């Protein structure tokens, strides 16, 4: 009985939902009849951000490690140390942004300077992580492959969001940008032996965020 009632209700509603224009013409001469349709396309807002390993237009939970191994003879001598890791290797990562609702703003957030986890020991300020923007070896169709300014790290003791975000201006309402960020360690201070960062507890995690209207 429940199935019968459901079918009956739908049958009653369907003609109202499916009505279209009609025009009836009659006469002895040439005839014309017209009927119109209105077409409506709804495009949802989308925002995609990839920093490192990613899957286009989909979620990907992979978090890349960027590591710096200071040679024993170079500790604190100011000679920059290139990074390792990242999806582009050698401390480089892919940066890709897609937005269809206007200007996109890129920021990052830290939780404080890189720590070794040993109380009283010095820490590594985020100002010692040097970022060089660049282009990708291969361009993705439809994207502008150009250097994307890296949002400056917040160097406050307690960390926080970028004081200077990066603004990506849309063209005809669209942002489609890609590029690379390559990381190096400035190596400006002589520090106690240990591993700095690496975990959220030791302030080793940076969170990047894209926002759009």
C-alpha positions in Angstrom: 0.0 0.0 0.0 2.9 2.4 0.8 4.4 1.9 -2.6 1.1 2.5 -4.4 0.5 5.8 -2.5 4.1 7.0 -3.4 3.7 6.2 -7.0 0.3 7.9 -7.2 1.7 11.1 -5.5 4.6 11.3 -7.9 2.4 10.8 -10.9 0.3 13.8 -9.7 3.3 16.1 -9.2 5.2 15.2 -12.4 3.1 17.1 -14.9 3.5 20.3 -12.9 7.3 19.9 -12.8 7.7 19.0 -16.4 5.5 21.7 -18.1 7.0 23.3 -21.2 5.7 26.1 -23.4 3.4 25.2 -26.3 1.8 27.2 -29.1 -1.2 26.2 -31.1 -1.7 27.8 -34.6 -4.5 27.2 -37.1 -5.7 28.8 -40.3 -5.8 28.3 -44.1 -2.5 30.0 -44.9 1.1 29.4 -43.9 1.4 28.5 -40.2 4.1 28.9 -37.6 4.2 27.7 -34.0 6.8 28.7 -31.5 7.9 27.2 -28.2 10.8 28.3 -25.9 13.1 26.6 -23.4 15.2 28.4 -20.8 18.6 26.8 -20.1 20.2 27.4 -16.7 23.8 26.2 -15.8 25.0 26.5 -12.2 28.7 26.4 -11.6 29.7 25.8 -8.0 32.5 27.7 -6.3 35.7 25.7 -6.1 39.1 26.2 -4.5 42.0 23.9 -4.8 45.5 24.2 -3.2 48.4 21.9 -3.6 51.7 22.3 -1.8 54.0 19.3 -2.4 52.4 16.0 -3.4 48.9 16.4 -4.5 46.1 15.0 -6.7 44.4 17.5 -9.0 41.0 18.5 -7.8 40.9 15.9 -5.1 42.0 15.4 -1.5 45.4 13.9 -0.8 46.7 13.4 2.7 50.4 13.1 1.9 52.5 15.6 3.8 56.0 16.0 2.4 59.1 16.3 4.7 61.7 19.0 3.9 65.0 18.1 5.6 68.3 19.9 6.0 71.5 18.0 6.9 74.2 20.5 8.0 77.8 19.2 7.2 79.9 18.8 10.3 82.5 21.3 9.0 79.9 23.9 8.2 77.9 24.2 11.4 76.8 27.8 11.8 79.2 29.3 9.2 76.5 31.0 7.2 76.8 28.6 4.2 73.2 27.9 3.2 72.2 24.2 3.2 70.0 23.0 0.4 66.9 21.0 1.4 66.0 17.4 0.5 62.6 15.9 0.1 59.5 17.5 -1.3 57.7 16.2 -4.4 60.2 17.8 -6.7 63.2 16.5 -4.6 66.1 18.8 -3.4 63.8 20.6 -1.1 61.4 21.7 -3.8 57.6 21.5 -3.9 54.9 22.0 -6.4 52.5 24.9 -5.7 49.2 24.8 -7.6 46.1 27.0 -7.0 42.7 26.9 -8.7 39.9 29.2 -7.8 36.8 30.4 -9.6 35.4 33.1 -7.4 37.9 35.9 -7.7 41.2 36.8 -5.9 42.8 34.0 -3.9 44.9 34.8 -0.8 47.7 32.5 0.3 48.9 32.4 3.9 50.8 30.0 6.1 50.9 29.5 9.9 53.5 28.3 12.3 53.3 27.5 16.0 56.7 29.0 16.9 60.4 28.7 16.1 61.8 25.2 15.3 62.8 23.5 18.6 64.9 20.5 19.4 62.6 19.7 22.3 65.3 20.3 24.9 64.4 22.9 27.4 66.7 25.9 27.5 68.4 25.1 24.2 68.3 27.7 21.4 65.7 27.4 18.6 65.8 28.0 14.8 63.8 31.1 13.7 61.7 30.7 10.6 63.6 33.6 9.1 66.4 31.0 8.7 64.3 29.0 6.3 64.9 30.6 2.9 62.3 30.1 0.1 63.0 30.6 -3.6 60.0 30.7 -5.9 60.4 29.2 -9.4 58.5 27.6 -12.2 57.7 23.9 -12.9 59.5 21.9 -15.6 56.2 21.1 -17.2 53.1 23.3 -17.5 49.6 22.0 -16.7 47.2 22.8 -19.5 45.2 26.0 -18.7 47.5 27.1 -15.8 49.9 30.0 -15.7 53.3 28.5 -14.8 55.1 31.3 -13.1 56.9 32.1 -9.8 54.4 32.4 -6.9 55.6 34.6 -4.0 55.9 32.6 -0.8 54.0 34.1 2.1 56.5 35.3 4.7 56.8 33.1 7.7 55.6 34.5 11.0 58.7 34.8 13.2 56.9 35.7 16.4 57.8 33.6 19.5 54.4 32.0 19.5 54.1 31.7 15.7 50.9 32.6 13.9 49.7 33.4 10.4 51.7 35.2 7.8 52.0 38.9 8.4 52.3 39.3 4.6 50.0 37.0 2.6 50.4 36.4 -1.1 47.6 37.7 -3.3 46.8 35.9 -6.6 44.5 38.1 -8.7 42.0 36.4 -11.0 41.6 36.9 -14.7 37.9 37.0 -15.7 37.1 35.6 -12.3 39.5 32.7 -12.5 42.8 32.0 -10.7 44.9 29.2 -12.3 48.5 29.5 -11.1 51.3 27.0 -10.5 54.9 27.1 -9.7 57.5 25.8 -7.3 59.0 26.7 -3.9 62.6 25.6 -3.1 63.7 25.6 0.5 67.1 26.1 2.0 68.4 26.5 5.6 70.5 29.7 6.1 72.7 28.1 8.8 73.5 31.3 10.5 73.9 30.1 14.1 76.0 27.5 15.8 73.5 25.2 17.6 73.6 22.3 20.0 73.4 18.9 18.3 69.9 17.6 17.7 67.0 17.5 15.4 65.0 20.7 15.2 61.4 20.7 14.1 60.2 17.4 12.6 57.0 17.3 14.7 54.1 19.6 15.6 55.3 19.6 19.2 58.6 21.0 18.1 57.0 23.5 15.8 58.1 21.7 12.6 54.8 21.9 10.8 53.7 24.7 8.5 50.1 24.9 7.5 49.3 26.7 4.2 45.8 28.1 3.5 44.1 29.5 0.4 41.0 31.7 0.8 38.7 33.2 -1.7 35.5 35.3 -1.6 
